[in-house]
Structures are given as C-alpha cells and as structure tokens.
Amino acid sequence: MRDALKSLSHQGQITFPDLMTTTLKELARVGLAVEQGDNFREIWERLRDIHPLAFLLIEAHAQIATMGYIVNYPKTPRPPDPNWFRVTERGKQWISSAGPALEDSDGFLAALNERIPTLDPVVRQYIVEAVVTYNSQVWFASAVMVGAASEKLVYMLTESLLLVTGGDKSRSLRKASKERHLPTMFEQLNKVLAGHIESKSLPYEIHEGSEPHLMSLFESIRVQRNNAVHPSVGEVTPATVRLTLSAFPAACRKVYDLIEWCHAGSKTA
C-alpha cells in the first residue's frame, strides 16, 4: 500500500477505490495476485466482504490514516469526505522511505532477523518493543527502546575492537567504555577504526559506510538519554523515531560486519 500511495501521490485528490485497486496491482507485481487478470478495479469489487484480503486492505488503510499519512479531503461545511483523501507531509516522508515498512511489525522484524540471523537476543528484544511501541504511537518509549538497542550494539563493538587493538588506543577505548561518556566513546571508536583503516588491516568492504552508520546509532543513544528521558531538553517526534528505527537494520548489519572481522582477526593474531 505504501508503494501504491507513492504512485498516486502526484494527484491532489486520491479516491479510496484508486488506492485499493493500485494496491492490488502492487501485490500482483510482486507475485501476490489474488486472481488472474489486470482489471484490478473489477477484482477489488469482487472481493466484497467474502475475501479475507478485503479486510486486510481496509485495516491497512485505517492504519495509515491513524498514523497521519493520509487525511480525508475537506468538504466544508460538512464533515470530510471519506471517499477522497490526500497525502500529508508526514505521508510524503513515509512513501519516500525504502525497506520494510515499520507499520508491518512482523515483516520488519522478519527482515531484520533474515539480515542478521545471529542478532543478540537483548538487542532483538529492545527492537521488538521499539517497533511495538512505535505502532502504538508511544514515541518516547519507542525512542528509549531503539536507543537501548543501539547502546548495546556500541558496547558489543567496543569489546570486539579491544580484541584486535593494542597500545594507547586500546587503553583510551577501554577507559571511555568504563566511563560510559558518549562523546568520548564515539571519538575513541573512530580513532581505533581509523587506525585499522590506515594500516589497511580492515578491508574496505567491511568498513565502507561505517561512520554514518555509527553516527546513526550514537544519535539514537543521544535521543534516548536526552530527549526521551528528559523531555524538557528536546522533543521526540514520530519522524525522528521512524528515521532512527528505519536506519537501525543497516547500522546493525554494519556493526556485526565489524564485530565478525574483529573476532576473525583475534583468532589469527
């Protein structure tokens, strides 16, 4: 439905049947056609209340409306027309996103598990709760959960890097880890990674994009500690939570790539 809405978003007004039929077209495109044929308007009409997919599509429509991605079109002075709607600014951000949709909790978590089969159970539990609270629109709780998952990953990476790092850099990183001072940890992690990159011991395909991915994790931790735990410091918005959660799978995969390299290196040292 996200892809269907994206293809219709150029229209100022979108009809409910257009969204349903375009969603059926998108389902057929990925091999999930409900029946043969390309007259999706007629297929939608034949679903009526006798096919389970009709109820799933109605549920999906209700969810994207609840999340504020679409809004019924005004029909003043009467109530808004439920048969016409437009994409909101939040909806435009949503349809421009890629990867599994957070609104599909099971699909998002399944994709994460497929991407990282060995995901730490503590990290997994935090992310499960982050997704559940996100879809319940409990933004502060979701921000805290994804921040906790990110923090766990950072400490896992730190412990792994200590296996293959010696000298002053090792001592500085260990000290920063014990003190749990976020800016210092970030600085020391970057120094250690830079050292391994400069020595060419860390392959490009492993460290490629590591800095922005680590920055996204540190930003999640910062929001967790400041904006979410101390709301007066800042504001947690649906957009910020969605962005941090959406970025998590790729950042997590990069951390696991680095961890696996560290463990392989410690065995051959």
N, C-alpha and C positions, 0 to 999 in steps of 0.2 A: 504494500500500500504506500510505503514511503516513495518507492520508485514511480508508482502511478501518480502520486501527488506531484512529484518533481516534473513529470512530463506534462502535467496540466497547469502548472503554476504560472505560466505565461498569461493565462486567462484571468481577467479581472474578476469574473464570477465563474464558479465551478458548480455544476449540478451534482446532486447526490448520485443519480444513475451513472453519470460520466465517471465518477470516482470508482464506483463498483465495477463497471464494465472494463475500465482501464486496469483495475487491479486483477481482474480475471485474465486479461491479456498478459499482464506481467507474470502471473502464475503459469500460464501456458508457455511463456517464453523460457522459463526455467524447468520445463518438463512436468508441471503440476496441473495440466489441463483437467478440468472437471468433466469435459466431454469433447468429442471431436468437433471441428468447425471453427470458423473465425468470426462468426456473428455473435460477439460477446454480449451485445445488448439482449438478444433473444435468450442466450444462455442464462444471463442474470435473471431475466423474467421467469424462466422455467424453474429456477431454484426455489422460488417462493418460500414457504415455510416447511417444506418437506425434505430439504437437503441440509445437513449439518453445516456445510460451508457458508450458507446464508447467515446463520447465527454468528459464525466466527467473523465474517466480514462486518456485520453490524457491531460486534463487540470491538473490533479494531477501530472502526470509525468513531465509536464512543470514546475510546481511549485517546485517540489523537486530538479529539475535541476537548477532553478533560485536561490534557497536557497543554492546551493552549496553542496547538499548531495550526488549527483552523478555527474560524469563527463564523457563525451564521450571518448572512447578509442582512443589513438593516432594511426594515420595511415600515419606517415611521409613518404615522403614529402607532401603527400596530406592532405586535411582537415581531422579532426577526423571523425571516422565512427559513424553515428547517431544510428546505429543498435546495437552497443556494448558499454557498459559503465562499470565503476567500482565505488564502494562506496568510498567517500573521508573520510578523518579523521573526518571532521565535521559530515559527514553522519553516521559514526560509533557511534559517540556520540548520534546522534539523534535516531538511531534504538535501542540503549540500554536504552532509556528513557521509562518510563511507564506512564500510564494515558492518558487522552485525548490529542491529538496532537494539538499544538498551531496553526499549519497551517490550521486546521479546526476551524476557528474562532467561528462559530455558535455552533459547538459541544463542544468546550472547555467552552464557556460561559454558555451553557445549563447545562453542568455537574457541573459547579460552582454553578449555581442557584439551581440545584437539591440538591447539598450538603449543601448549606446554603440558604434556601428559604427566610430568613429574612435579607439577606445581605443589609447593609446600602447603600442607593442609591448613596451617594457620592463615596463610595468605588467601587461600581459597575461601575459607570461612568469612574473612573480612570482606572479600569482594562479593560473595553471595549476599551478605547483609547490606552491602553498599547498593547493589542492584535492586534488592527488595525495597529498601527504604527510598531509593530514587523513584521507583514506580509508585510508591505510596505518597510521593511528593513531600517527603520528610527530608528537606535539603540539608539541614545541619547534621543530622545523623548520618546521611549518606557521605557527606564530606569527611566526617570523622572516620568512618569505616575505610574509605579509599585512602585516606591519609595514613591510617594504621597499617594497611597492607603495603603501602609504599615504604613506610619506615622499616617494616620487617625486611623488605627486599634490600634496602640500602645496607642494613646491618649484615645481611647474608652476603652481600657483595664485598663489604669491608672485610669480613672474616676470611673470605676466599682470597682476596688480594693479598692479605697478610701471609698467605701460604707461599706466595711467589715473589715477595718483596722483602728486601733486607735493608740494613743501614738506617740512616737518619729518617728516610721516608717511611720505613716501617714503624719506627718509634713514634713519629709525628701522627701517623694514621691511627695507631693503637691508642694514643693519648686522646685524640679527638673523639674516637669511638667511645672511650670510657667516660669522657666528659659530656657526651651527647649534645654538643653545641653544633647546631645545624650548619651555620655558615662555615665554621672551621672544618667540619667533616666534608662539606662539599669541596672546599678548597684543597684539602689533603687528598681526597679521592681523585680530583682532577690532576693533581701533581703526580700521583702514582701512575695513573693511566697514561699521562703524557710521557712519563719516563719509559714505560713499556713500549709505547708507540715510537718514540725517538730511537730506542735501541733496536726497533724492528722485531722484537720478540713477539709482539702482539699483532697478528695478521690483520690486514685492512678489512677483510670481510667480517671479522669479529668485532672490531672497534668502530666500524662505519656507523655514523649517526648516534654514537653512544652519548655524546654531550647533550644534545637536545632531549634525548630520552631520559637521561638522568635529571635534567633540569625539570622535566615534567613531574618526575617523582618528588623532587625536592619542593616544587610548588605545591603539590598535594599535601605534603607534610606541613608546609608553612600555613596553608589554609586550615588544616586540621588543628594546629596549635594556636593559631591567632584568631582567624575569622570565625571559625566554628565554636571553639571553646570559649573565646572571649568576643561575643558578637559586637560589642561596642567598638572593637578595633576595626572591624570591617564588615562586609556583607557577603553572605553566601547566597548565590543566585542559582536558579535552575540551569542557566547557561554554563556557569563555571563548573558545576558538578558534572554536567553532561560532558563537557570538554575533558575534564580530568579522567572521568571513567572511560570515555571513548579512547583516550590516549593510553590507558593502562595496559591493554594486551600487548601492544608493540613495545612499550617500555619494559614490560616484564620479560618479554622474549629476549630483548637485548641484554638485560641483566643476567638471564640464565645462560646466554651465549658466553658472556664474560666469566661467569662462575664455572662453567664447564671447561673453559680454557684454563682457568686457574687450577682446577683440580687435575686436569691432564698434565699441566706443567709441574705440579708438585710431585707427581708420581715419577717423573723422569729426571727430576733435579738430583 
